[in-house]
Amino acid sequence: MGQSGESFSQPQQKSQMRVSVTGMVQAALFLPSSLWTIAVAFLYITNLFEKVDPNRFVTMTFCSMSSLGNLLCFGFSQSVFRNGIASVINKLKRHK
């Protein structure tokens, strides 16, 4: 971060924006997942879990979607990943 009064260069601003956006996406993924975990703990205590999610489909969906979203955020934040995807897209555009 720059000192007060200093402005960021364009690449620094893009990098900071990318970090901010991926952080917000990860928070948006974390909140429902953690709320479901708290709800599951409460349902186990009250013995209602078998009525709400007997086959564990909801629980597995929350876990899978949260993990997939975090994996995509981590991948997107890696420059090698971004550059690789960009080169694949460019190759696909040239072949059309």
N, C-alpha and C positions, 0 to 999 in steps of 0.2 A: 504494500500500500504506500502511496506517496504521502508526503507531509501535506498539511493543510495549505491550500493555495496552489499546489502543483496539480496539473492535469495529467491524466493518463494518456499514453499514446494509443493510437487506434488498435494495434494488436493486443495491448494490455487491457483495453476496454472489452474487446471481444472475448478474451480469456476470462476476465472477471465475470462477464455476463454468462458465459457458458457454465462457470462454476456455480454461479447463483441459481441458474435455471435447474441444473442437475441436483443441487441441494434442495430446491423446492419440490422437485419431482420425488426425490427420496423421502422427504418429509410427508408428502401426500401418500406415498406408499406405506410408510411406517405407521401413520395414525390409524387407518382402518385395521391393519394387521395387529397392532397392539391392543386396540379396542376389542377385537375379536378374541384375542388371548385372554383378556380380563373377563370377557363374557363367558368364555369356555370354563375358566376357573370357577366362576360363580355358578355356572350350570352343573359342573361336577359336584360342587359342594351341596347343591340342592337336589341332586339326582335327576335333573331334568335334561341332561345332555342327550341321553338316548332318544328322547322325544323330539328334540330340536334337530339333531344331526346324527341319525342312527348309523348311517353308512360312512360317515366322515367325509362326505363330498364337499360340504361347505368349508370345513377346516382345510382340506387338501387344496381347494381352490384358492383360499386366502394365502396359504403358504406358497403355492406355485406362482400365483400372480405377483406376489411381493418379491419373490426370488427372481423371477424373470425381469421385472421392472428394474430391480437393483443391478442385475447383471447387465442390462442394456445401458443403464446410466454409467456404470463403471467402464463398459466398452466404449461408449460415446466419448468419454472424457480422455481416452487414450489417443494420442496423436497418430500412432501407428494404425490403429483401427480406423480412424477418420480418413487417413491418407489411402489406406487399402480400399475402403468403400468408394472413395472418390475415383480411384483408378479403375475399379470395376465398372462404375457407372459410366465413365468416359469411354471405356472399351465397348460397352453395350450401345452407347449413342453412336459410335463410329460404325458399328455393324448394321445399324438400321438403314 
